[in-house]
Amino acid sequence: MSKQETVKYTIRQDGNVTAEISGVTGNQCLEITKGVEEELGTVLNREFSPAYYDSEPVEEFVHDSEGC
């Protein structure tokens, strides 16, 4: 089962919009918010959580060539 991805948008009284994304790693957050960012206009600032600097776990496979 995959993790739940969550996006929380906050629109402040001054019109600025912030987005908090959880449940993803690496630059997946940029892909998730890309469409909304294009509709809203210029991105003024980005602050990345530690999850941005994580990468997806890589599965390693060991192949035993004996008996082939």
Predicted model as a PDB file, atoms N, CA, C, CB and O in Angstrom, pLDDT in the B-factor column:
MODEL        1                                                                  
ATOM      1  N   MET A   1       0.853  -1.178   0.000  1.00 54.00           N  
ATOM      2  CA  MET A   1       0.000   0.000   0.000  1.00 54.00           C  
ATOM      3  C   MET A   1       0.897   1.239   0.000  1.00 54.00           C  
ATOM      4  CB  MET A   1      -0.970  -0.001   1.232  1.00 54.00           C  
ATOM      5  O   MET A   1       1.893   1.292   0.722  1.00 54.00           O  
ATOM      6  N   SER A   2       0.542   2.222  -0.804  1.00 61.00           N  
ATOM      7  CA  SER A   2       1.345   3.438  -0.876  1.00 61.00           C  
ATOM      8  C   SER A   2       0.958   4.413   0.236  1.00 61.00           C  
ATOM      9  CB  SER A   2       1.180   4.106  -2.249  1.00 61.00           C  
ATOM     10  O   SER A   2      -0.123   4.340   0.819  1.00 61.00           O  
ATOM     11  N   LYS A   3       1.886   5.323   0.500  1.00 73.00           N  
ATOM     12  CA  LYS A   3       1.651   6.334   1.526  1.00 73.00           C  
ATOM     13  C   LYS A   3       0.584   7.321   1.072  1.00 73.00           C  
ATOM     14  CB  LYS A   3       2.952   7.075   1.862  1.00 73.00           C  
ATOM     15  O   LYS A   3       0.367   7.516  -0.124  1.00 73.00           O  
ATOM     16  N   GLN A   4      -0.069   7.933   2.035  1.00 89.00           N  
ATOM     17  CA  GLN A   4      -1.038   8.978   1.721  1.00 89.00           C  
ATOM     18  C   GLN A   4      -0.296  10.280   1.479  1.00 89.00           C  
ATOM     19  CB  GLN A   4      -2.080   9.140   2.861  1.00 89.00           C  
ATOM     20  O   GLN A   4       0.525  10.700   2.295  1.00 89.00           O  
ATOM     21  N   GLU A   5      -0.586  10.908   0.365  1.00 90.00           N  
ATOM     22  CA  GLU A   5      -0.016  12.214   0.047  1.00 90.00           C  
ATOM     23  C   GLU A   5      -1.028  13.274   0.450  1.00 90.00           C  
ATOM     24  CB  GLU A   5       0.353  12.330  -1.473  1.00 90.00           C  
ATOM     25  O   GLU A   5      -2.210  13.176   0.120  1.00 90.00           O  
ATOM     26  N   THR A   6      -0.551  14.295   1.170  1.00 93.00           N  
ATOM     27  CA  THR A   6      -1.434  15.350   1.653  1.00 93.00           C  
ATOM     28  C   THR A   6      -0.888  16.705   1.240  1.00 93.00           C  
ATOM     29  CB  THR A   6      -1.596  15.275   3.184  1.00 93.00           C  
ATOM     30  O   THR A   6       0.304  16.980   1.376  1.00 93.00           O  
ATOM     31  N   VAL A   7      -1.791  17.555   0.728  1.00 93.00           N  
ATOM     32  CA  VAL A   7      -1.433  18.930   0.392  1.00 93.00           C  
ATOM     33  C   VAL A   7      -2.371  19.846   1.156  1.00 93.00           C  
ATOM     34  CB  VAL A   7      -1.513  19.191  -1.155  1.00 93.00           C  
ATOM     35  O   VAL A   7      -3.591  19.713   1.066  1.00 93.00           O  
ATOM     36  N   LYS A   8      -1.798  20.776   1.909  1.00 95.00           N  
ATOM     37  CA  LYS A   8      -2.592  21.740   2.668  1.00 95.00           C  
ATOM     38  C   LYS A   8      -2.255  23.141   2.153  1.00 95.00           C  
ATOM     39  CB  LYS A   8      -2.316  21.620   4.214  1.00 95.00           C  
ATOM     40  O   LYS A   8      -1.123  23.606   2.288  1.00 95.00           O  
ATOM     41  N   TYR A   9      -3.243  23.800   1.565  1.00 94.00           N  
ATOM     42  CA  TYR A   9      -3.067  25.173   1.092  1.00 94.00           C  
ATOM     43  C   TYR A   9      -3.656  26.124   2.123  1.00 94.00           C  
ATOM     44  CB  TYR A   9      -3.735  25.382  -0.303  1.00 94.00           C  
ATOM     45  O   TYR A   9      -4.744  25.886   2.648  1.00 94.00           O  
ATOM     46  N   THR A  10      -2.939  27.195   2.410  1.00 94.00           N  
ATOM     47  CA  THR A  10      -3.419  28.234   3.311  1.00 94.00           C  
ATOM     48  C   THR A  10      -3.396  29.553   2.557  1.00 94.00           C  
ATOM     49  CB  THR A  10      -2.555  28.311   4.612  1.00 94.00           C  
ATOM     50  O   THR A  10      -2.365  29.955   2.019  1.00 94.00           O  
ATOM     51  N   ILE A  11      -4.539  30.220   2.523  1.00 93.00           N  
ATOM     52  CA  ILE A  11      -4.627  31.532   1.879  1.00 93.00           C  
ATOM     53  C   ILE A  11      -4.739  32.574   2.985  1.00 93.00           C  
ATOM     54  CB  ILE A  11      -5.853  31.615   0.885  1.00 93.00           C  
ATOM     55  O   ILE A  11      -5.726  32.625   3.718  1.00 93.00           O  
ATOM     56  N   ARG A  12      -3.710  33.398   3.086  1.00 92.00           N  
ATOM     57  CA  ARG A  12      -3.691  34.408   4.144  1.00 92.00           C  
ATOM     58  C   ARG A  12      -4.520  35.616   3.745  1.00 92.00           C  
ATOM     59  CB  ARG A  12      -2.251  34.834   4.460  1.00 92.00           C  
ATOM     60  O   ARG A  12      -4.889  35.771   2.581  1.00 92.00           O  
ATOM     61  N   GLN A  13      -4.806  36.462   4.708  1.00 96.00           N  
ATOM     62  CA  GLN A  13      -5.610  37.661   4.449  1.00 96.00           C  
ATOM     63  C   GLN A  13      -4.956  38.603   3.445  1.00 96.00           C  
ATOM     64  CB  GLN A  13      -5.862  38.400   5.743  1.00 96.00           C  
ATOM     65  O   GLN A  13      -5.645  39.341   2.741  1.00 96.00           O  
ATOM     66  N   ASP A  14      -3.619  38.580   3.380  1.00 93.00           N  
ATOM     67  CA  ASP A  14      -2.929  39.455   2.425  1.00 93.00           C  
ATOM     68  C   ASP A  14      -2.891  38.861   1.015  1.00 93.00           C  
ATOM     69  CB  ASP A  14      -1.508  39.728   2.902  1.00 93.00           C  
ATOM     70  O   ASP A  14      -2.318  39.459   0.104  1.00 93.00           O  
ATOM     71  N   GLY A  15      -3.501  37.684   0.834  1.00 90.00           N  
ATOM     72  CA  GLY A  15      -3.569  37.052  -0.479  1.00 90.00           C  
ATOM     73  C   GLY A  15      -2.465  36.059  -0.765  1.00 90.00           C  
ATOM     74  O   GLY A  15      -2.540  35.329  -1.753  1.00 90.00           O  
ATOM     75  N   ASN A  16      -1.443  36.010   0.070  1.00 91.00           N  
ATOM     76  CA  ASN A  16      -0.378  35.039  -0.134  1.00 91.00           C  
ATOM     77  C   ASN A  16      -0.881  33.635   0.167  1.00 91.00           C  
ATOM     78  CB  ASN A  16       0.837  35.372   0.743  1.00 91.00           C  
ATOM     79  O   ASN A  16      -1.687  33.427   1.074  1.00 91.00           O  
ATOM     80  N   VAL A  17      -0.395  32.687  -0.605  1.00 92.00           N  
ATOM     81  CA  VAL A  17      -0.799  31.291  -0.461  1.00 92.00           C  
ATOM     82  C   VAL A  17       0.417  30.476  -0.068  1.00 92.00           C  
ATOM     83  CB  VAL A  17      -1.435  30.744  -1.772  1.00 92.00           C  
ATOM     84  O   VAL A  17       1.488  30.621  -0.659  1.00 92.00           O  
ATOM     85  N   THR A  18       0.253  29.624   0.923  1.00 93.00           N  
ATOM     86  CA  THR A  18       1.315  28.692   1.292  1.00 93.00           C  
ATOM     87  C   THR A  18       0.798  27.274   1.090  1.00 93.00           C  
ATOM     88  CB  THR A  18       1.782  28.916   2.769  1.00 93.00           C  
ATOM     89  O   THR A  18      -0.402  27.014   1.180  1.00 93.00           O  
ATOM     90  N   ALA A  19       1.721  26.368   0.817  1.00 93.00           N  
ATOM     91  CA  ALA A  19       1.367  24.960   0.634  1.00 93.00           C  
ATOM     92  C   ALA A  19       2.281  24.111   1.500  1.00 93.00           C  
ATOM     93  CB  ALA A  19       1.472  24.539  -0.864  1.00 93.00           C  
ATOM     94  O   ALA A  19       3.493  24.322   1.535  1.00 93.00           O  
ATOM     95  N   GLU A  20       1.697  23.160   2.189  1.00 94.00           N  
ATOM     96  CA  GLU A  20       2.455  22.189   2.974  1.00 94.00           C  
ATOM     97  C   GLU A  20       2.132  20.816   2.403  1.00 94.00           C  
ATOM     98  CB  GLU A  20       2.108  22.276   4.517  1.00 94.00           C  
ATOM     99  O   GLU A  20       0.968  20.423   2.333  1.00 94.00           O  
ATOM    100  N   ILE A  21       3.163  20.093   1.996  1.00 93.00           N  
ATOM    101  CA  ILE A  21       2.974  18.794   1.378  1.00 93.00           C  
ATOM    102  C   ILE A  21       3.618  17.740   2.264  1.00 93.00           C  
ATOM    103  CB  ILE A  21       3.567  18.760  -0.056  1.00 93.00           C  
ATOM    104  O   ILE A  21       4.747  17.912   2.722  1.00 93.00           O  
ATOM    105  N   SER A  22       2.900  16.650   2.504  1.00 92.00           N  
ATOM    106  CA  SER A  22       3.466  15.557   3.287  1.00 92.00           C  
ATOM    107  C   SER A  22       3.174  14.229   2.595  1.00 92.00           C  
ATOM    108  CB  SER A  22       2.898  15.559   4.731  1.00 92.00           C  
ATOM    109  O   SER A  22       2.254  14.121   1.784  1.00 92.00           O  
ATOM    110  N   GLY A  23       3.961  13.243   2.926  1.00 90.00           N  
ATOM    111  CA  GLY A  23       3.774  11.916   2.358  1.00 90.00           C  
ATOM    112  C   GLY A  23       4.549  11.668   1.082  1.00 90.00           C  
ATOM    113  O   GLY A  23       4.360  10.641   0.429  1.00 90.00           O  
ATOM    114  N   VAL A  24       5.429  12.606   0.715  1.00 90.00           N  
ATOM    115  CA  VAL A  24       6.255  12.437  -0.480  1.00 90.00           C  
ATOM    116  C   VAL A  24       7.703  12.779  -0.139  1.00 90.00           C  
ATOM    117  CB  VAL A  24       5.737  13.329  -1.650  1.00 90.00           C  
ATOM    118  O   VAL A  24       7.985  13.435   0.864  1.00 90.00           O  
ATOM    119  N   THR A  25       8.605  12.324  -0.989  1.00 90.00           N  
ATOM    120  CA  THR A  25      10.024  12.638  -0.804  1.00 90.00           C  
ATOM    121  C   THR A  25      10.580  13.213  -2.096  1.00 90.00           C  
ATOM    122  CB  THR A  25      10.829  11.377  -0.375  1.00 90.00           C  
ATOM    123  O   THR A  25       9.968  13.115  -3.159  1.00 90.00           O  
ATOM    124  N   GLY A  26      11.746  13.811  -1.975  1.00 89.00           N  
ATOM    125  CA  GLY A  26      12.408  14.373  -3.149  1.00 89.00           C  
ATOM    126  C   GLY A  26      11.584  15.493  -3.766  1.00 89.00           C  
ATOM    127  O   GLY A  26      10.854  16.206  -3.078  1.00 89.00           O  
ATOM    128  N   ASN A  27      11.720  15.629  -5.073  1.00 90.00           N  
ATOM    129  CA  ASN A  27      11.049  16.739  -5.746  1.00 90.00           C  
ATOM    130  C   ASN A  27       9.617  16.411  -6.177  1.00 90.00           C  
ATOM    131  CB  ASN A  27      11.849  17.154  -6.951  1.00 90.00           C  
ATOM    132  O   ASN A  27       9.037  17.145  -6.977  1.00 90.00           O  
ATOM    133  N   GLN A  28       9.043  15.328  -5.664  1.00 91.00           N  
ATOM    134  CA  GLN A  28       7.648  14.998  -5.968  1.00 91.00           C  
ATOM    135  C   GLN A  28       6.714  16.136  -5.558  1.00 91.00           C  
ATOM    136  CB  GLN A  28       7.237  13.697  -5.260  1.00 91.00           C  
ATOM    137  O   GLN A  28       5.688  16.357  -6.201  1.00 91.00           O  
ATOM    138  N   CYS A  29       7.058  16.850  -4.506  1.00 91.00           N  
ATOM    139  CA  CYS A  29       6.218  17.956  -4.043  1.00 91.00           C  
ATOM    140  C   CYS A  29       6.084  19.031  -5.112  1.00 91.00           C  
ATOM    141  CB  CYS A  29       6.792  18.561  -2.762  1.00 91.00           C  
ATOM    142  O   CYS A  29       5.029  19.652  -5.238  1.00 91.00           O  
ATOM    143  N   LEU A  30       7.137  19.256  -5.876  1.00 92.00           N  
ATOM    144  CA  LEU A  30       7.091  20.266  -6.938  1.00 92.00           C  
ATOM    145  C   LEU A  30       6.140  19.839  -8.049  1.00 92.00           C  
ATOM    146  CB  LEU A  30       8.496  20.514  -7.511  1.00 92.00           C  
ATOM    147  O   LEU A  30       5.421  20.670  -8.604  1.00 92.00           O  
ATOM    148  N   GLU A  31       6.132  18.564  -8.373  1.00 93.00           N  
ATOM    149  CA  GLU A  31       5.233  18.059  -9.405  1.00 93.00           C  
ATOM    150  C   GLU A  31       3.779  18.142  -8.946  1.00 93.00           C  
ATOM    151  CB  GLU A  31       5.594  16.612  -9.769  1.00 93.00           C  
ATOM    152  O   GLU A  31       2.891  18.463  -9.735  1.00 93.00           O  
ATOM    153  N   ILE A  32       3.541  17.852  -7.670  1.00 92.00           N  
ATOM    154  CA  ILE A  32       2.183  17.868  -7.132  1.00 92.00           C  
ATOM    155  C   ILE A  32       1.592  19.272  -7.173  1.00 92.00           C  
ATOM    156  CB  ILE A  32       2.173  17.336  -5.699  1.00 92.00           C  
ATOM    157  O   ILE A  32       0.414  19.434  -7.495  1.00 92.00           O  
ATOM    158  N   THR A  33       2.380  20.274  -6.856  1.00 93.00           N  
ATOM    159  CA  THR A  33       1.865  21.650  -6.763  1.00 93.00           C  
ATOM    160  C   THR A  33       2.043  22.462  -8.046  1.00 93.00           C  
ATOM    161  CB  THR A  33       2.549  22.369  -5.630  1.00 93.00           C  
ATOM    162  O   THR A  33       1.608  23.612  -8.112  1.00 93.00           O  
ATOM    163  N   LYS A  34       2.665  21.889  -9.044  1.00 94.00           N  
ATOM    164  CA  LYS A  34       2.989  22.627 -10.275  1.00 94.00           C  
ATOM    165  C   LYS A  34       1.772  23.296 -10.909  1.00 94.00           C  
ATOM    166  CB  LYS A  34       3.623  21.692 -11.281  1.00 94.00           C  
ATOM    167  O   LYS A  34       1.832  24.482 -11.234  1.00 94.00           O  
ATOM    168  N   GLY A  35       0.687  22.581 -11.089  1.00 94.00           N  
ATOM    169  CA  GLY A  35      -0.494  23.137 -11.732  1.00 94.00           C  
ATOM    170  C   GLY A  35      -1.087  24.310 -10.981  1.00 94.00           C  
ATOM    171  O   GLY A  35      -1.458  25.318 -11.583  1.00 94.00           O  
ATOM    172  N   VAL A  36      -1.176  24.182  -9.665  1.00 92.00           N  
ATOM    173  CA  VAL A  36      -1.733  25.264  -8.846  1.00 92.00           C  
ATOM    174  C   VAL A  36      -0.808  26.478  -8.889  1.00 92.00           C  
ATOM    175  CB  VAL A  36      -1.943  24.796  -7.379  1.00 92.00           C  
ATOM    176  O   VAL A  36      -1.275  27.613  -8.990  1.00 92.00           O  
ATOM    177  N   GLU A  37       0.491  26.244  -8.815  1.00 92.00           N  
ATOM    178  CA  GLU A  37       1.448  27.354  -8.874  1.00 92.00           C  
ATOM    179  C   GLU A  37       1.328  28.110 -10.191  1.00 92.00           C  
ATOM    180  CB  GLU A  37       2.882  26.838  -8.694  1.00 92.00           C  
ATOM    181  O   GLU A  37       1.398  29.339 -10.209  1.00 92.00           O  
ATOM    182  N   GLU A  38       1.150  27.387 -11.290  1.00 93.00           N  
ATOM    183  CA  GLU A  38       1.016  28.040 -12.590  1.00 93.00           C  
ATOM    184  C   GLU A  38      -0.241  28.912 -12.640  1.00 93.00           C  
ATOM    185  CB  GLU A  38       0.977  26.992 -13.713  1.00 93.00           C  
ATOM    186  O   GLU A  38      -0.226  29.986 -13.241  1.00 93.00           O  
ATOM    187  N   GLU A  39      -1.309  28.462 -12.019  1.00 92.00           N  
ATOM    188  CA  GLU A  39      -2.556  29.219 -12.016  1.00 92.00           C  
ATOM    189  C   GLU A  39      -2.487  30.442 -11.098  1.00 92.00           C  
ATOM    190  CB  GLU A  39      -3.703  28.322 -11.591  1.00 92.00           C  
ATOM    191  O   GLU A  39      -3.084  31.477 -11.396  1.00 92.00           O  
ATOM    192  N   LEU A  40      -1.756  30.324  -9.976  1.00 90.00           N  
ATOM    193  CA  LEU A  40      -1.702  31.411  -9.004  1.00 90.00           C  
ATOM    194  C   LEU A  40      -0.735  32.517  -9.406  1.00 90.00           C  
ATOM    195  CB  LEU A  40      -1.314  30.871  -7.657  1.00 90.00           C  
ATOM    196  O   LEU A  40      -0.946  33.678  -9.055  1.00 90.00           O  
ATOM    197  N   GLY A  41       0.312  32.177 -10.128  1.00 89.00           N  
ATOM    198  CA  GLY A  41       1.276  33.203 -10.520  1.00 89.00           C  
ATOM    199  C   GLY A  41       2.669  32.910 -10.025  1.00 89.00           C  
ATOM    200  O   GLY A  41       3.061  31.750  -9.902  1.00 89.00           O  
ATOM    201  N   THR A  42       3.420  33.957  -9.740  1.00 90.00           N  
ATOM    202  CA  THR A  42       4.828  33.856  -9.386  1.00 90.00           C  
ATOM    203  C   THR A  42       5.030  33.278  -7.992  1.00 90.00           C  
ATOM    204  CB  THR A  42       5.481  35.212  -9.476  1.00 90.00           C  
ATOM    205  O   THR A  42       4.380  33.696  -7.033  1.00 90.00           O  
ATOM    206  N   VAL A  43       5.945  32.307  -7.890  1.00 91.00           N  
ATOM    207  CA  VAL A  43       6.336  31.766  -6.590  1.00 91.00           C  
ATOM    208  C   VAL A  43       7.371  32.713  -5.994  1.00 91.00           C  
ATOM    209  CB  VAL A  43       6.904  30.300  -6.716  1.00 91.00           C  
ATOM    210  O   VAL A  43       8.416  32.958  -6.597  1.00 91.00           O  
ATOM    211  N   LEU A  44       7.080  33.242  -4.812  1.00 90.00           N  
ATOM    212  CA  LEU A  44       7.982  34.198  -4.178  1.00 90.00           C  
ATOM    213  C   LEU A  44       9.065  33.522  -3.356  1.00 90.00           C  
ATOM    214  CB  LEU A  44       7.201  35.138  -3.303  1.00 90.00           C  
ATOM    215  O   LEU A  44      10.178  34.038  -3.249  1.00 90.00           O  
ATOM    216  N   ASN A  45       8.752  32.373  -2.776  1.00 91.00           N  
ATOM    217  CA  ASN A  45       9.689  31.731  -1.861  1.00 91.00           C  
ATOM    218  C   ASN A  45       9.355  30.249  -1.758  1.00 91.00           C  
ATOM    219  CB  ASN A  45       9.652  32.402  -0.463  1.00 91.00           C  
ATOM    220  O   ASN A  45       8.188  29.861  -1.830  1.00 91.00           O  
ATOM    221  N   ARG A  46      10.377  29.428  -1.589  1.00 91.00           N  
ATOM    222  CA  ARG A  46      10.187  28.005  -1.328  1.00 91.00           C  
ATOM    223  C   ARG A  46      11.031  27.623  -0.128  1.00 91.00           C  
ATOM    224  CB  ARG A  46      10.561  27.142  -2.571  1.00 91.00           C  
ATOM    225  O   ARG A  46      12.212  27.962  -0.054  1.00 91.00           O  
ATOM    226  N   GLU A  47      10.429  26.928   0.795  1.00 91.00           N  
ATOM    227  CA  GLU A  47      11.159  26.371   1.935  1.00 91.00           C  
ATOM    228  C   GLU A  47      10.896  24.878   1.924  1.00 91.00           C  
ATOM    229  CB  GLU A  47      10.721  27.032   3.308  1.00 91.00           C  
ATOM    230  O   GLU A  47       9.744  24.447   1.976  1.00 91.00           O  
ATOM    231  N   PHE A  48      11.949  24.092   1.856  1.00 91.00           N  
ATOM    232  CA  PHE A  48      11.816  22.646   1.754  1.00 91.00           C  
ATOM    233  C   PHE A  48      11.986  21.982   3.114  1.00 91.00           C  
ATOM    234  CB  PHE A  48      12.835  22.088   0.766  1.00 91.00           C  
ATOM    235  O   PHE A  48      12.836  22.380   3.910  1.00 91.00           O  
ATOM    236  N   SER A  49      11.181  20.983   3.365  1.00 90.00           N  
ATOM    237  CA  SER A  49      11.306  20.188   4.584  1.00 90.00           C  
ATOM    238  C   SER A  49      12.432  19.167   4.376  1.00 90.00           C  
ATOM    239  CB  SER A  49       9.945  19.473   4.942  1.00 90.00           C  
ATOM    240  O   SER A  49      12.892  18.980   3.249  1.00 90.00           O  
ATOM    241  N   PRO A  50      12.875  18.514   5.436  1.00 89.00           N  
ATOM    242  CA  PRO A  50      13.914  17.489   5.281  1.00 89.00           C  
ATOM    243  C   PRO A  50      13.519  16.378   4.301  1.00 89.00           C  
ATOM    244  CB  PRO A  50      14.232  16.879   6.633  1.00 89.00           C  
ATOM    245  O   PRO A  50      14.394  15.766   3.688  1.00 89.00           O  
ATOM    246  N   ALA A  51      12.217  16.106   4.143  1.00 88.00           N  
ATOM    247  CA  ALA A  51      11.768  15.056   3.221  1.00 88.00           C  
ATOM    248  C   ALA A  51      12.147  15.370   1.778  1.00 88.00           C  
ATOM    249  CB  ALA A  51      10.256  14.872   3.329  1.00 88.00           C  
ATOM    250  O   ALA A  51      12.294  14.457   0.966  1.00 88.00           O  
ATOM    251  N   TYR A  52      12.306  16.650   1.450  1.00 88.00           N  
ATOM    252  CA  TYR A  52      12.696  17.031   0.095  1.00 88.00           C  
ATOM    253  C   TYR A  52      14.078  16.471  -0.245  1.00 88.00           C  
ATOM    254  CB  TYR A  52      12.689  18.563  -0.056  1.00 88.00           C  
ATOM    255  O   TYR A  52      14.348  16.125  -1.395  1.00 88.00           O  
ATOM    256  N   TYR A  53      14.929  16.387   0.742  1.00 87.00           N  
ATOM    257  CA  TYR A  53      16.301  15.947   0.520  1.00 87.00           C  
ATOM    258  C   TYR A  53      16.451  14.434   0.613  1.00 87.00           C  
ATOM    259  CB  TYR A  53      17.219  16.608   1.515  1.00 87.00           C  
ATOM    260  O   TYR A  53      17.535  13.904   0.369  1.00 87.00           O  
ATOM    261  N   ASP A  54      15.378  13.737   0.961  1.00 83.00           N  
ATOM    262  CA  ASP A  54      15.376  12.279   0.972  1.00 83.00           C  
ATOM    263  C   ASP A  54      15.074  11.788  -0.424  1.00 83.00           C  
ATOM    264  CB  ASP A  54      14.349  11.719   1.988  1.00 83.00           C  
ATOM    265  O   ASP A  54      14.486  12.501  -1.237  1.00 83.00           O  
ATOM    266  N   SER A  55      15.480  10.572  -0.690  1.00 73.00           N  
ATOM    267  CA  SER A  55      15.134   9.967  -1.970  1.00 73.00           C  
ATOM    268  C   SER A  55      14.340   8.695  -1.703  1.00 73.00           C  
ATOM    269  CB  SER A  55      16.411   9.665  -2.819  1.00 73.00           C  
ATOM    270  O   SER A  55      14.334   8.171  -0.589  1.00 73.00           O  
ATOM    271  N   GLU A  56      13.681   8.216  -2.729  1.00 62.00           N  
ATOM    272  CA  GLU A  56      12.926   6.983  -2.587  1.00 62.00           C  
ATOM    273  C   GLU A  56      13.899   5.848  -2.294  1.00 62.00           C  
ATOM    274  CB  GLU A  56      12.088   6.686  -3.863  1.00 62.00           C  
ATOM    275  O   GLU A  56      14.996   5.813  -2.852  1.00 62.00           O  
ATOM    276  N   PRO A  57      13.506   4.920  -1.422  1.00 59.00           N  
ATOM    277  CA  PRO A  57      14.387   3.783  -1.167  1.00 59.00           C  
ATOM    278  C   PRO A  57      14.581   2.968  -2.446  1.00 59.00           C  
ATOM    279  CB  PRO A  57      13.815   2.893  -0.041  1.00 59.00           C  
ATOM    280  O   PRO A  57      13.642   2.740  -3.209  1.00 59.00           O  
ATOM    281  N   VAL A  58      15.798   2.547  -2.652  1.00 58.00           N  
ATOM    282  CA  VAL A  58      16.128   1.762  -3.831  1.00 58.00           C  
ATOM    283  C   VAL A  58      16.199   0.302  -3.430  1.00 58.00           C  
ATOM    284  CB  VAL A  58      17.463   2.231  -4.469  1.00 58.00           C  
ATOM    285  O   VAL A  58      16.905  -0.061  -2.489  1.00 58.00           O  
ATOM    286  N   GLU A  59      15.463  -0.533  -4.148  1.00 60.00           N  
ATOM    287  CA  GLU A  59      15.497  -1.957  -3.863  1.00 60.00           C  
ATOM    288  C   GLU A  59      16.705  -2.558  -4.550  1.00 60.00           C  
ATOM    289  CB  GLU A  59      14.194  -2.655  -4.320  1.00 60.00           C  
ATOM    290  O   GLU A  59      16.964  -2.299  -5.725  1.00 60.00           O  
ATOM    291  N   GLU A  60      17.436  -3.359  -3.805  1.00 61.00           N  
ATOM    292  CA  GLU A  60      18.592  -4.027  -4.379  1.00 61.00           C  
ATOM    293  C   GLU A  60      18.245  -5.484  -4.582  1.00 61.00           C  
ATOM    294  CB  GLU A  60      19.844  -3.871  -3.478  1.00 61.00           C  
ATOM    295  O   GLU A  60      17.644  -6.119  -3.716  1.00 61.00           O  
ATOM    296  N   PHE A  61      18.623  -6.005  -5.723  1.00 61.00           N  
ATOM    297  CA  PHE A  61      18.373  -7.400  -6.033  1.00 61.00           C  
ATOM    298  C   PHE A  61      19.708  -8.117  -6.122  1.00 61.00           C  
ATOM    299  CB  PHE A  61      17.566  -7.550  -7.350  1.00 61.00           C  
ATOM    300  O   PHE A  61      20.663  -7.623  -6.723  1.00 61.00           O  
ATOM    301  N   VAL A  62      19.754  -9.288  -5.516  1.00 61.00           N  
ATOM    302  CA  VAL A  62      20.947 -10.116  -5.586  1.00 61.00           C  
ATOM    303  C   VAL A  62      20.585 -11.318  -6.435  1.00 61.00           C  
ATOM    304  CB  VAL A  62      21.461 -10.542  -4.156  1.00 61.00           C  
ATOM    305  O   VAL A  62      19.609 -12.019  -6.166  1.00 61.00           O  
ATOM    306  N   HIS A  63      21.379 -11.543  -7.456  1.00 55.00           N  
ATOM    307  CA  HIS A  63      21.114 -12.657  -8.359  1.00 55.00           C  
ATOM    308  C   HIS A  63      22.177 -13.719  -8.132  1.00 55.00           C  
ATOM    309  CB  HIS A  63      21.096 -12.191  -9.849  1.00 55.00           C  
ATOM    310  O   HIS A  63      23.376 -13.452  -8.217  1.00 55.00           O  
ATOM    311  N   ASP A  64      21.720 -14.913  -7.846  1.00 61.00           N  
ATOM    312  CA  ASP A  64      22.632 -16.036  -7.655  1.00 61.00           C  
ATOM    313  C   ASP A  64      22.748 -16.749  -8.988  1.00 61.00           C  
ATOM    314  CB  ASP A  64      22.136 -17.011  -6.523  1.00 61.00           C  
ATOM    315  O   ASP A  64      21.792 -17.377  -9.444  1.00 61.00           O  
ATOM    316  N   SER A  65      23.897 -16.657  -9.609  1.00 61.00           N  
ATOM    317  CA  SER A  65      24.052 -17.220 -10.945  1.00 61.00           C  
ATOM    318  C   SER A  65      24.328 -18.716 -10.930  1.00 61.00           C  
ATOM    319  CB  SER A  65      25.160 -16.515 -11.668  1.00 61.00           C  
ATOM    320  O   SER A  65      24.371 -19.332 -11.995  1.00 61.00           O  
ATOM    321  N   GLU A  66      24.517 -19.321  -9.765  1.00 60.00           N  
ATOM    322  CA  GLU A  66      24.726 -20.761  -9.707  1.00 60.00           C  
ATOM    323  C   GLU A  66      23.470 -21.470 -10.156  1.00 60.00           C  
ATOM    324  CB  GLU A  66      25.124 -21.208  -8.292  1.00 60.00           C  
ATOM    325  O   GLU A  66      22.356 -21.073  -9.812  1.00 60.00           O  
ATOM    326  N   GLY A  67      23.661 -22.519 -10.923  1.00 53.00           N  
ATOM    327  CA  GLY A  67      22.523 -23.298 -11.366  1.00 53.00           C  
ATOM    328  C   GLY A  67      21.845 -22.759 -12.602  1.00 53.00           C  
ATOM    329  O   GLY A  67      20.829 -23.308 -13.030  1.00 53.00           O  
ATOM    330  N   CYS A  68      22.374 -21.700 -13.189  1.00 50.00           N  
ATOM    331  CA  CYS A  68      21.753 -21.149 -14.396  1.00 50.00           C  
ATOM    332  C   CYS A  68      22.298 -21.829 -15.613  1.00 50.00           C  
ATOM    333  CB  CYS A  68      21.975 -19.646 -14.494  1.00 50.00           C  
ATOM    334  O   CYS A  68      21.899 -21.504 -16.731  1.00 50.00           O  
TER     335      CYS A  68                                                      
ENDMDL                                                                          
END                                                                             
